[in-house]
Amino acid sequence: MKKLTLSFVVIAGAVLAGPVQSADLSTGGYCPVAQNARLLSIESNASLTGEVIRLMDEAVAVADSPQWINSGRPAFVWASEAKVACGKAYGYLQSEYRDEDYLNKCECFHARMVRYMY
């Protein structure tokens, strides 16, 4: 009987979850702009690093703000995503490597955060 119940739960869970979405943000609805970010056009590594730090600092401020933590808006979620993506992009920049994926995500997630703040 336990085996039947477990099978039912697994099947019901799969049906309720719906179709599996790709984690590739460049093709999904969350970040249709998660490619060719403006950040990629900044030639100077010093300028790029400064811009990434600015986006990361703004995201950290929102992610740490009780106003947004307690808000019903998803700005907090996108701020949390932006601070991680920007932090990783910044980490790569420290070793003179431009990780396009994290630069794209940093800009996209920050833009989503700002969108839900207003």
N, CA, C and O atoms as a printed pandas DataFrame, in Angstrom:
     atom_number atom_name residue_name chain_id  residue_number  x_coord  y_coord  z_coord
0              1         N          MET        A               1    0.816   -1.192    0.000
1              2        CA          MET        A               1    0.000    0.000    0.000
2              3         C          MET        A               1    0.864    1.262    0.000
3              4         O          MET        A               1    0.517    2.247   -0.652
4              5         N          LYS        A               2    1.977    1.242    0.719
5              6        CA          LYS        A               2    2.849    2.407    0.751
6              7         C          LYS        A               2    3.393    2.713   -0.636
7              8         O          LYS        A               2    3.499    3.879   -1.014
8              9         N          LYS        A               3    3.733    1.694   -1.388
9             10        CA          LYS        A               3    4.291    1.882   -2.722
10            11         C          LYS        A               3    3.283    2.589   -3.633
11            12         O          LYS        A               3    3.655    3.487   -4.389
12            13         N          LEU        A               4    2.037    2.196   -3.567
13            14        CA          LEU        A               4    0.986    2.811   -4.371
14            15         C          LEU        A               4    0.806    4.273   -3.981
15            16         O          LEU        A               4    0.677    5.128   -4.858
16            17         N          THR        A               5    0.795    4.575   -2.704
17            18        CA          THR        A               5    0.619    5.945   -2.234
18            19         C          THR        A               5    1.773    6.826   -2.694
19            20         O          THR        A               5    1.548    7.944   -3.157
20            21         N          LEU        A               6    2.992    6.342   -2.573
21            22        CA          LEU        A               6    4.155    7.115   -2.992
22            23         C          LEU        A               6    4.103    7.377   -4.490
23            24         O          LEU        A               6    4.409    8.488   -4.922
24            25         N          SER        A               7    3.727    6.397   -5.290
25            26        CA          SER        A               7    3.616    6.579   -6.739
26            27         C          SER        A               7    2.573    7.630   -7.066
27            28         O          SER        A               7    2.781    8.464   -7.947
28            29         N          PHE        A               8    1.455    7.593   -6.363
29            30        CA          PHE        A               8    0.401    8.567   -6.600
30            31         C          PHE        A               8    0.892    9.979   -6.291
31            32         O          PHE        A               8    0.610   10.907   -7.050
32            33         N          VAL        A               9    1.615   10.154   -5.200
33            34        CA          VAL        A               9    2.114   11.466   -4.816
34            35         C          VAL        A               9    3.086   11.994   -5.862
35            36         O          VAL        A               9    3.030   13.168   -6.227
36            37         N          VAL        A              10    3.968   11.141   -6.341
37            38        CA          VAL        A              10    4.939   11.553   -7.355
38            39         C          VAL        A              10    4.232   11.947   -8.644
39            40         O          VAL        A              10    4.559   12.978   -9.232
40            41         N          ILE        A              11    3.276   11.151   -9.092
41            42        CA          ILE        A              11    2.546   11.452  -10.322
42            43         C          ILE        A              11    1.708   12.717  -10.148
43            44         O          ILE        A              11    1.688   13.570  -11.036
44            45         N          ALA        A              12    1.017   12.846   -9.014
45            46        CA          ALA        A              12    0.200   14.030   -8.773
46            47         C          ALA        A              12    1.078   15.272   -8.714
47            48         O          ALA        A              12    0.704   16.321   -9.240
48            49         N          GLY        A              13    2.227   15.165   -8.088
49            50        CA          GLY        A              13    3.145   16.296   -8.020
50            51         C          GLY        A              13    3.621   16.715   -9.391
51            52         O          GLY        A              13    3.734   17.909   -9.669
52            53         N          ALA        A              14    3.903   15.754  -10.253
53            54        CA          ALA        A              14    4.358   16.063  -11.607
54            55         C          ALA        A              14    3.259   16.739  -12.411
55            56         O          ALA        A              14    3.531   17.660  -13.181
56            57         N          VAL        A              15    2.016   16.289  -12.240
57            58        CA          VAL        A              15    0.893   16.886  -12.954
58            59         C          VAL        A              15    0.640   18.310  -12.464
59            60         O          VAL        A              15    0.398   19.213  -13.264
60            61         N          LEU        A              16    0.698   18.507  -11.146
61            62        CA          LEU        A              16    0.441   19.830  -10.590
62            63         C          LEU        A              16    1.549   20.825  -10.915
63            64         O          LEU        A              16    1.303   22.026  -11.028
64            65         N          ALA        A              17    2.764   20.319  -11.064
65            66        CA          ALA        A              17    3.884   21.219  -11.342
66            67         C          ALA        A              17    3.814   21.810  -12.740
67            68         O          ALA        A              17    4.334   22.900  -12.980
68            69         N          GLY        A              18    3.190   21.116  -13.645
69            70        CA          GLY        A              18    3.071   21.618  -15.012
70            71         C          GLY        A              18    4.322   21.373  -15.814
71            72         O          GLY        A              18    5.214   20.653  -15.365
72            73         N          PRO        A              19    4.408   21.962  -17.000
73            74        CA          PRO        A              19    5.564   21.725  -17.848
74            75         C          PRO        A              19    6.825   22.334  -17.258
75            76         O          PRO        A              19    6.779   23.377  -16.606
76            77         N          VAL        A              20    7.930   21.684  -17.489
77            78        CA          VAL        A              20    9.203   22.165  -16.980
78            79         C          VAL        A              20    9.708   23.268  -17.897
79            80         O          VAL        A              20    9.728   23.111  -19.118
80            81         N          GLN        A              21   10.117   24.389  -17.300
81            82        CA          GLN        A              21   10.647   25.519  -18.044
82            83         C          GLN        A              21   12.164   25.432  -18.076
83            84         O          GLN        A              21   12.778   24.921  -17.140
84            85         N          SER        A              22   12.754   25.915  -19.116
85            86        CA          SER        A              22   14.204   25.963  -19.224
86            87         C          SER        A              22   14.752   27.016  -18.277
87            88         O          SER        A              22   14.117   28.045  -18.046
88            89         N          ALA        A              23   15.926   26.756  -17.735
89            90        CA          ALA        A              23   16.564   27.729  -16.852
90            91         C          ALA        A              23   17.302   28.799  -17.640
91            92         O          ALA        A              23   17.838   29.736  -17.050
92            93         N          ASP        A              24   17.339   28.678  -18.945
93            94        CA          ASP        A              24   18.021   29.657  -19.777
94            95         C          ASP        A              24   17.200   30.934  -19.803
95            96         O          ASP        A              24   16.136   30.987  -20.419
96            97         N          LEU        A              25   17.697   31.956  -19.134
97            98        CA          LEU        A              25   16.934   33.193  -18.979
98            99         C          LEU        A              25   16.815   33.987  -20.259
99           100         O          LEU        A              25   15.946   34.852  -20.368
100          101         N          SER        A              26   17.663   33.716  -21.223
101          102        CA          SER        A              26   17.610   34.502  -22.460
102          103         C          SER        A              26   16.404   34.140  -23.318
103          104         O          SER        A              26   16.035   34.901  -24.212
104          105         N          THR        A              27   15.784   32.990  -23.059
105          106        CA          THR        A              27   14.633   32.607  -23.856
106          107         C          THR        A              27   13.334   32.658  -23.068
107          108         O          THR        A              27   12.258   32.511  -23.647
108          109         N          GLY        A              28   13.416   32.863  -21.759
109          110        CA          GLY        A              28   12.227   32.854  -20.930
110          111         C          GLY        A              28   11.576   34.218  -20.848
111          112         O          GLY        A              28   12.089   35.199  -21.387
112          113         N          GLY        A              29   10.443   34.274  -20.171
113          114        CA          GLY        A              29    9.716   35.509  -20.016
114          115         C          GLY        A              29   10.283   36.424  -18.947
115          116         O          GLY        A              29   10.002   37.622  -18.944
116          117         N          TYR        A              30   11.082   35.873  -18.038
117          118        CA          TYR        A              30   11.615   36.696  -16.955
118          119         C          TYR        A              30   12.623   37.717  -17.439
119          120         O          TYR        A              30   12.588   38.876  -17.024
120          121         N          CYS        A              31   13.500   37.305  -18.292
121          122        CA          CYS        A              31   14.562   38.201  -18.751
122          123         C          CYS        A              31   14.757   38.076  -20.253
123          124         O          CYS        A              31   15.768   37.545  -20.714
124          125         N          PRO        A              32   13.794   38.564  -21.008
125          126        CA          PRO        A              32   13.982   38.475  -22.459
126          127         C          PRO        A              32   15.166   39.317  -22.921
127          128         O          PRO        A              32   15.632   39.180  -24.052
128          129         N          VAL        A              33   15.652   40.194  -22.033
129          130        CA          VAL        A              33   16.796   41.029  -22.386
130          131         C          VAL        A              33   18.078   40.510  -21.743
131          132         O          VAL        A              33   19.056   41.252  -21.646
132          133         N          ALA        A              34   18.095   39.255  -21.302
133          134        CA          ALA        A              34   19.278   38.712  -20.626
134          135         C          ALA        A              34   20.354   38.316  -21.617
135          136         O          ALA        A              34   21.010   37.285  -21.467
136          137         N          GLN        A              35   20.518   39.114  -22.589
137          138        CA          GLN        A              35   21.614   38.956  -23.540
138          139         C          GLN        A              35   21.902   40.334  -24.107
139          140         O          GLN        A              35   21.020   41.189  -24.177
140          141         N          ASN        A              36   23.116   40.531  -24.501
141          142        CA          ASN        A              36   23.535   41.824  -25.053
142          143         C          ASN        A              36   23.218   42.991  -24.134
143          144         O          ASN        A              36   22.704   44.019  -24.574
144          145         N          ALA        A              37   23.529   42.824  -22.856
145          146        CA          ALA        A              37   23.304   43.891  -21.889
146          147         C          ALA        A              37   24.165   45.103  -22.233
147          148         O          ALA        A              37   25.217   44.986  -22.862
148          149         N          ARG        A              38   23.693   46.255  -21.808
149          150        CA          ARG        A              38   24.445   47.495  -22.003
150          151         C          ARG        A              38   25.811   47.398  -21.343
151          152         O          ARG        A              38   26.782   47.980  -21.826
152          153         N          LEU        A              39   25.885   46.659  -20.235
153          154        CA          LEU        A              39   27.156   46.491  -19.535
154          155         C          LEU        A              39   28.247   45.942  -20.457
155          156         O          LEU        A              39   29.421   46.286  -20.313
156          157         N          LEU        A              40   27.854   45.089  -21.399
157          158        CA          LEU        A              40   28.837   44.469  -22.287
158          159         C          LEU        A              40   29.476   45.476  -23.229
159          160         O          LEU        A              40   30.541   45.216  -23.789
160          161         N          SER        A              41   28.837   46.615  -23.406
161          162        CA          SER        A              41   29.388   47.621  -24.321
162          163         C          SER        A              41   30.392   48.554  -23.641
163          164         O          SER        A              41   31.027   49.371  -24.308
164          165         N          ILE        A              42   30.535   48.438  -22.333
165          166        CA          ILE        A              42   31.498   49.272  -21.608
166          167         C          ILE        A              42   32.892   48.675  -21.813
167          168         O          ILE        A              42   33.166   47.557  -21.380
168          169         N          GLU        A              43   33.756   49.424  -22.470
169          170        CA          GLU        A              43   35.070   48.898  -22.826
170          171         C          GLU        A              43   36.058   48.898  -21.663
171          172         O          GLU        A              43   36.817   47.944  -21.497
172          173         N          SER        A              44   36.056   49.938  -20.874
173          174        CA          SER        A              44   37.003   50.060  -19.767
174          175         C          SER        A              44   36.611   49.128  -18.618
175          176         O          SER        A              44   35.481   49.181  -18.133
176          177         N          ASN        A              45   37.538   48.278  -18.185
177          178        CA          ASN        A              45   37.244   47.388  -17.059
178          179         C          ASN        A              45   36.968   48.181  -15.780
179          180         O          ASN        A              45   36.146   47.770  -14.961
180          181         N          ALA        A              46   37.647   49.305  -15.606
181          182        CA          ALA        A              46   37.410   50.136  -14.415
182          183         C          ALA        A              46   35.985   50.697  -14.431
183          184         O          ALA        A              46   35.299   50.682  -13.409
184          185         N          SER        A              47   35.547   51.186  -15.576
185          186        CA          SER        A              47   34.178   51.713  -15.697
186          187         C          SER        A              47   33.147   50.605  -15.531
187          188         O          SER        A              47   32.124   50.793  -14.873
188          189         N          LEU        A              48   33.419   49.455  -16.128
189          190        CA          LEU        A              48   32.499   48.319  -16.016
190          191         C          LEU        A              48   32.383   47.880  -14.554
191          192         O          LEU        A              48   31.283   47.644  -14.054
192          193         N          THR        A              49   33.507   47.775  -13.889
193          194        CA          THR        A              49   33.498   47.377  -12.479
194          195         C          THR        A              49   32.710   48.386  -11.651
195          196         O          THR        A              49   31.932   47.994  -10.781
196          197         N          GLY        A              50   32.897   49.664  -11.905
197          198        CA          GLY        A              50   32.151   50.693  -11.182
198          199         C          GLY        A              50   30.653   50.578  -11.387
199          200         O          GLY        A              50   29.880   50.743  -10.444
200          201         N          GLU        A              51   30.242   50.296  -12.608
201          202        CA          GLU        A              51   28.806   50.157  -12.907
202          203         C          GLU        A              51   28.238   48.898  -12.255
203          204         O          GLU        A              51   27.124   48.925  -11.730
204          205         N          VAL        A              52   28.980   47.811  -12.283
205          206        CA          VAL        A              52   28.513   46.569  -11.642
206          207         C          VAL        A              52   28.379   46.790  -10.133
207          208         O          VAL        A              52   27.408   46.344   -9.522
208          209         N          ILE        A              53   29.339   47.469   -9.545
209          210        CA          ILE        A              53   29.267   47.765   -8.109
210          211         C          ILE        A              53   28.051   48.627   -7.797
211          212         O          ILE        A              53   27.376   48.405   -6.791
212          213         N          ARG        A              54   27.765   49.605   -8.647
213          214        CA          ARG        A              54   26.593   50.469   -8.438
214          215         C          ARG        A              54   25.304   49.656   -8.455
215          216         O          ARG        A              54   24.454   49.814   -7.579
216          217         N          LEU        A              55   25.159   48.786   -9.455
217          218        CA          LEU        A              55   23.959   47.950   -9.544
218          219         C          LEU        A              55   23.862   47.014   -8.342
219          220         O          LEU        A              55   22.784   46.815   -7.783
220          221         N          MET        A              56   25.002   46.443   -7.953
221          222        CA          MET        A              56   25.026   45.520   -6.819
222          223         C          MET        A              56   24.660   46.255   -5.528
223          224         O          MET        A              56   23.875   45.744   -4.729
224          225         N          ASP        A              57   25.214   47.437   -5.319
225          226        CA          ASP        A              57   24.898   48.209   -4.110
226          227         C          ASP        A              57   23.422   48.564   -4.035
227          228         O          ASP        A              57   22.821   48.495   -2.963
228          229         N          GLU        A              58   22.836   48.941   -5.158
229          230        CA          GLU        A              58   21.401   49.251   -5.178
230          231         C          GLU        A              58   20.577   48.008   -4.855
231          232         O          GLU        A              58   19.594   48.081   -4.118
232          233         N          ALA        A              59   20.980   46.877   -5.408
233          234        CA          ALA        A              59   20.260   45.624   -5.145
234          235         C          ALA        A              59   20.383   45.214   -3.674
235          236         O          ALA        A              59   19.407   44.771   -3.069
236          237         N          VAL        A              60   21.566   45.359   -3.110
237          238        CA          VAL        A              60   21.766   45.030   -1.698
238          239         C          VAL        A              60   20.897   45.929   -0.816
239          240         O          VAL        A              60   20.301   45.458    0.153
240          241         N          ALA        A              61   20.824   47.204   -1.145
241          242        CA          ALA        A              61   20.007   48.138   -0.363
242          243         C          ALA        A              61   18.534   47.720   -0.374
243          244         O          ALA        A              61   17.868   47.770    0.660
244          245         N          VAL        A              62   18.033   47.314   -1.522
245          246        CA          VAL        A              62   16.633   46.882   -1.611
246          247         C          VAL        A              62   16.440   45.549   -0.898
247          248         O          VAL        A              62   15.452   45.366   -0.187
248          249         N          ALA        A              63   17.370   44.621   -1.080
249          250        CA          ALA        A              63   17.248   43.299   -0.454
250          251         C          ALA        A              63   17.322   43.379    1.071
251          252         O          ALA        A              63   16.784   42.513    1.761
252          253         N          ASP        A              64   17.983   44.407    1.600
253          254        CA          ASP        A              64   18.110   44.574    3.049
254          255         C          ASP        A              64   17.060   45.500    3.651
255          256         O          ASP        A              64   17.016   45.672    4.870
256          257         N          SER        A              65   16.222   46.092    2.819
257          258        CA          SER        A              65   15.246   47.070    3.283
258          259         C          SER        A              65   13.949   46.409    3.767
259          260         O          SER        A              65   13.310   45.671    3.017
260          261         N          PRO        A              66   13.559   46.675    5.029
261          262        CA          PRO        A              66   12.290   46.128    5.517
262          263         C          PRO        A              66   11.099   46.556    4.650
263          264         O          PRO        A              66   10.115   45.826    4.529
264          265         N          GLN        A              67   11.200   47.738    4.055
265          266        CA          GLN        A              67   10.119   48.213    3.181
266          267         C          GLN        A              67    9.857   47.211    2.068
267          268         O          GLN        A              67    8.703   46.912    1.761
268          269         N          TRP        A              68   10.921   46.688    1.459
269          270        CA          TRP        A              68   10.760   45.764    0.337
270          271         C          TRP        A              68   10.657   44.321    0.785
271          272         O          TRP        A              68   10.012   43.512    0.118
272          273         N          ILE        A              69   11.282   43.983    1.905
273          274        CA          ILE        A              69   11.172   42.622    2.433
274          275         C          ILE        A              69    9.723   42.323    2.777
275          276         O          ILE        A              69    9.229   41.229    2.506
276          277         N          ASN        A              70    9.034   43.301    3.380
277          278        CA          ASN        A              70    7.645   43.121    3.822
278          279         C          ASN        A              70    6.626   43.505    2.761
279          280         O          ASN        A              70    5.422   43.405    2.997
280          281         N          SER        A              71    7.083   43.934    1.618
281          282        CA          SER        A              71    6.177   44.344    0.548
282          283         C          SER        A              71    5.621   43.111   -0.163
283          284         O          SER        A              71    6.252   42.053   -0.184
284          285         N          GLY        A              72    4.462   43.262   -0.731
285          286        CA          GLY        A              72    3.878   42.188   -1.532
286          287         C          GLY        A              72    4.432   42.160   -2.949
287          288         O          GLY        A              72    4.127   41.253   -3.723
288          289         N          ARG        A              73    5.246   43.153   -3.285
289          290        CA          ARG        A              73    5.823   43.234   -4.630
290          291         C          ARG        A              73    7.070   42.349   -4.730
291          292         O          ARG        A              73    7.751   42.127   -3.729
292          293         N          PRO        A              74    7.369   41.852   -5.913
293          294        CA          PRO        A              74    8.538   40.983   -6.065
294          295         C          PRO        A              74    9.876   41.734   -6.189
295          296         O          PRO        A              74   10.866   41.141   -6.617
296          297         N          ALA        A              75    9.924   43.001   -5.832
297          298        CA          ALA        A              75   11.180   43.749   -5.912
298          299         C          ALA        A              75   12.254   43.099   -5.046
299          300         O          ALA        A              75   13.417   43.047   -5.446
300          301         N          PHE        A              76   11.883   42.603   -3.867
301          302        CA          PHE        A              76   12.843   41.955   -2.971
302          303         C          PHE        A              76   13.451   40.716   -3.624
303          304         O          PHE        A              76   14.657   40.487   -3.523
304          305         N          VAL        A              77   12.627   39.924   -4.287
305          306        CA          VAL        A              77   13.117   38.703   -4.941
306          307         C          VAL        A              77   14.127   39.053   -6.031
307          308         O          VAL        A              77   15.195   38.446   -6.114
308          309         N          TRP        A              78   13.787   40.031   -6.861
309          310        CA          TRP        A              78   14.692   40.416   -7.950
310          311         C          TRP        A              78   15.935   41.101   -7.411
311          312         O          TRP        A              78   17.012   40.972   -7.994
312          313         N          ALA        A              79   15.806   41.834   -6.296
313          314        CA          ALA        A              79   16.984   42.442   -5.671
314          315         C          ALA        A              79   17.928   41.351   -5.183
315          316         O          ALA        A              79   19.144   41.458   -5.341
316          317         N          SER        A              80   17.372   40.313   -4.599
317          318        CA          SER        A              80   18.196   39.197   -4.122
318          319         C          SER        A              80   18.912   38.518   -5.280
319          320         O          SER        A              80   20.090   38.176   -5.174
320          321         N          GLU        A              81   18.205   38.325   -6.381
321          322        CA          GLU        A              81   18.821   37.718   -7.567
322          323         C          GLU        A              81   19.894   38.637   -8.161
323          324         O          GLU        A              81   20.959   38.178   -8.573
324          325         N          ALA        A              82   19.598   39.931   -8.197
325          326        CA          ALA        A              82   20.544   40.894   -8.773
326          327         C          ALA        A              82   21.815   40.977   -7.942
327          328         O          ALA        A              82   22.912   41.033   -8.496
328          329         N          LYS        A              83   21.682   40.985   -6.624
329          330        CA          LYS        A              83   22.892   41.111   -5.807
330          331         C          LYS        A              83   23.795   39.892   -5.974
331          332         O          LYS        A              83   25.018   40.026   -5.928
332          333         N          VAL        A              84   23.223   38.721   -6.166
333          334        CA          VAL        A              84   24.039   37.525   -6.393
334          335         C          VAL        A              84   24.702   37.579   -7.766
335          336         O          VAL        A              84   25.907   37.361   -7.890
336          337         N          ALA        A              85   23.908   37.870   -8.797
337          338        CA          ALA        A              85   24.459   37.911  -10.160
338          339         C          ALA        A              85   25.514   39.007  -10.298
339          340         O          ALA        A              85   26.565   38.790  -10.901
340          341         N          CYS        A              86   25.235   40.174   -9.745
341          342        CA          CYS        A              86   26.201   41.278   -9.818
342          343         C          CYS        A              86   27.441   40.953   -8.992
343          344         O          CYS        A              86   28.558   41.289   -9.385
344          345         N          GLY        A              87   27.247   40.309   -7.865
345          346        CA          GLY        A              87   28.382   39.916   -7.039
346          347         C          GLY        A              87   29.290   38.930   -7.755
347          348         O          GLY        A              87   30.513   39.020   -7.656
348          349         N          LYS        A              88   28.696   37.995   -8.472
349          350        CA          LYS        A              88   29.501   37.039   -9.235
350          351         C          LYS        A              88   30.199   37.734  -10.399
351          352         O          LYS        A              88   31.368   37.466  -10.674
352          353         N          ALA        A              89   29.488   38.620  -11.077
353          354        CA          ALA        A              89   30.110   39.372  -12.173
354          355         C          ALA        A              89   31.285   40.186  -11.647
355          356         O          ALA        A              89   32.338   40.243  -12.281
356          357         N          TYR        A              90   31.107   40.813  -10.494
357          358        CA          TYR        A              90   32.166   41.602   -9.867
358          359         C          TYR        A              90   33.362   40.713   -9.508
359          360         O          TYR        A              90   34.513   41.090   -9.727
360          361         N          GLY        A              91   33.081   39.551   -8.965
361          362        CA          GLY        A              91   34.153   38.617   -8.619
362          363         C          GLY        A              91   34.991   38.237   -9.833
363          364         O          GLY        A              91   36.219   38.200   -9.763
364          365         N          TYR        A              92   34.323   37.959  -10.936
365          366        CA          TYR        A              92   35.054   37.639  -12.166
366          367         C          TYR        A              92   35.860   38.841  -12.656
367          368         O          TYR        A              92   36.980   38.688  -13.143
368          369         N          LEU        A              93   35.290   40.024  -12.527
369          370        CA          LEU        A              93   36.005   41.223  -12.973
370          371         C          LEU        A              93   37.274   41.465  -12.157
371          372         O          LEU        A              93   38.226   42.068  -12.654
372          373         N          GLN        A              94   37.289   41.003  -10.922
373          374        CA          GLN        A              94   38.477   41.161  -10.094
374          375         C          GLN        A              94   39.676   40.413  -10.669
375          376         O          GLN        A              94   40.825   40.777  -10.416
376          377         N          SER        A              95   39.400   39.366  -11.444
377          378        CA          SER        A              95   40.482   38.626  -12.097
378          379         C          SER        A              95   40.559   38.953  -13.588
379          380         O          SER        A              95   41.096   38.182  -14.384
380          381         N          GLU        A              96   40.000   40.133  -13.951
381          382        CA          GLU        A              96   40.053   40.626  -15.337
382          383         C          GLU        A              96   39.291   39.743  -16.331
383          384         O          GLU        A              96   39.608   39.739  -17.520
384          385         N          TYR        A              97   38.290   38.998  -15.853
385          386        CA          TYR        A              97   37.483   38.163  -16.740
386          387         C          TYR        A              97   36.075   38.740  -16.795
387          388         O          TYR        A              97   35.460   38.994  -15.760
388          389         N          ARG        A              98   35.570   38.945  -18.008
389          390        CA          ARG        A              98   34.211   39.454  -18.207
390          391         C          ARG        A              98   33.281   38.270  -18.463
391          392         O          ARG        A              98   33.244   37.733  -19.570
392          393         N          ASP        A              99   32.548   37.873  -17.459
393          394        CA          ASP        A              99   31.611   36.766  -17.609
394          395         C          ASP        A              99   30.309   37.329  -18.174
395          396         O          ASP        A              99   29.532   37.955  -17.452
396          397         N          GLU        A             100   30.078   37.106  -19.457
397          398        CA          GLU        A             100   28.913   37.698  -20.130
398          399         C          GLU        A             100   27.603   37.241  -19.531
399          400         O          GLU        A             100   26.658   38.026  -19.444
400          401         N          ASP        A             101   27.526   35.993  -19.119
401          402        CA          ASP        A             101   26.288   35.474  -18.553
402          403         C          ASP        A             101   25.919   36.233  -17.278
403          404         O          ASP        A             101   24.776   36.662  -17.122
404          405         N          TYR        A             102   26.876   36.401  -16.370
405          406        CA          TYR        A             102   26.575   37.108  -15.127
406          407         C          TYR        A             102   26.394   38.603  -15.341
407          408         O          TYR        A             102   25.615   39.233  -14.625
408          409         N          LEU        A             103   27.090   39.181  -16.303
409          410        CA          LEU        A             103   26.863   40.599  -16.609
410          411         C          LEU        A             103   25.451   40.801  -17.151
411          412         O          LEU        A             103   24.770   41.752  -16.769
412          413         N          ASN        A             104   25.010   39.911  -18.039
413          414        CA          ASN        A             104   23.646   39.985  -18.569
414          415         C          ASN        A             104   22.615   39.823  -17.454
415          416         O          ASN        A             104   21.649   40.582  -17.379
416          417         N          LYS        A             105   22.826   38.832  -16.588
417          418        CA          LYS        A             105   21.887   38.588  -15.494
418          419         C          LYS        A             105   21.870   39.753  -14.513
419          420         O          LYS        A             105   20.807   40.163  -14.046
420          421         N          CYS        A             106   23.037   40.280  -14.205
421          422        CA          CYS        A             106   23.129   41.420  -13.288
422          423         C          CYS        A             106   22.246   42.565  -13.782
423          424         O          CYS        A             106   21.415   43.088  -13.039
424          425         N          GLU        A             107   22.436   42.939  -15.022
425          426        CA          GLU        A             107   21.663   44.049  -15.576
426          427         C          GLU        A             107   20.177   43.722  -15.664
427          428         O          GLU        A             107   19.334   44.553  -15.327
428          429         N          CYS        A             108   19.865   42.544  -16.105
429          430        CA          CYS        A             108   18.464   42.149  -16.265
430          431         C          CYS        A             108   17.744   42.087  -14.921
431          432         O          CYS        A             108   16.654   42.640  -14.772
432          433         N          PHE        A             109   18.352   41.413  -13.941
433          434        CA          PHE        A             109   17.696   41.273  -12.644
434          435         C          PHE        A             109   17.552   42.636  -11.960
435          436         O          PHE        A             109   16.549   42.896  -11.295
436          437         N          HIS        A             110   18.536   43.488  -12.122
437          438        CA          HIS        A             110   18.444   44.839  -11.554
438          439         C          HIS        A             110   17.279   45.595  -12.205
439          440         O          HIS        A             110   16.503   46.259  -11.519
440          441         N          ALA        A             111   17.166   45.489  -13.520
441          442        CA          ALA        A             111   16.066   46.157  -14.226
442          443         C          ALA        A             111   14.710   45.626  -13.756
443          444         O          ALA        A             111   13.764   46.398  -13.597
444          445         N          ARG        A             112   14.613   44.318  -13.533
445          446        CA          ARG        A             112   13.362   43.743  -13.029
446          447         C          ARG        A             112   13.050   44.283  -11.635
447          448         O          ARG        A             112   11.903   44.606  -11.323
448          449         N          MET        A             113   14.086   44.377  -10.802
449          450        CA          MET        A             113   13.917   44.918   -9.451
450          451         C          MET        A             113   13.332   46.334   -9.522
451          452         O          MET        A             113   12.342   46.645   -8.861
452          453         N          VAL        A             114   13.959   47.172  -10.329
453          454        CA          VAL        A             114   13.512   48.570  -10.452
454          455         C          VAL        A             114   12.082   48.622  -10.987
455          456         O          VAL        A             114   11.274   49.437  -10.539
456          457         N          ARG        A             115   11.781   47.767  -11.928
457          458        CA          ARG        A             115   10.432   47.743  -12.510
458          459         C          ARG        A             115    9.362   47.507  -11.444
459          460         O          ARG        A             115    8.293   48.118  -11.486
460          461         N          TYR        A             116    9.651   46.618  -10.486
461          462        CA          TYR        A             116    8.657   46.307   -9.458
462          463         C          TYR        A             116    8.679   47.284   -8.283
463          464         O          TYR        A             116    7.862   47.173   -7.369
464          465         N          MET        A             117    9.598   48.228   -8.303
465          466        CA          MET        A             117    9.631   49.215   -7.226
466          467         C          MET        A             117    8.684   50.387   -7.503
467          468         O          MET        A             117    8.328   51.130   -6.588
468          469         N          TYR        A             118    8.283   50.548   -8.758
469          470        CA          TYR        A             118    7.454   51.713   -9.114
470          471         C          TYR        A             118    6.144   51.309   -9.698
471          472         O          TYR        A             118    5.333   52.166  -10.048
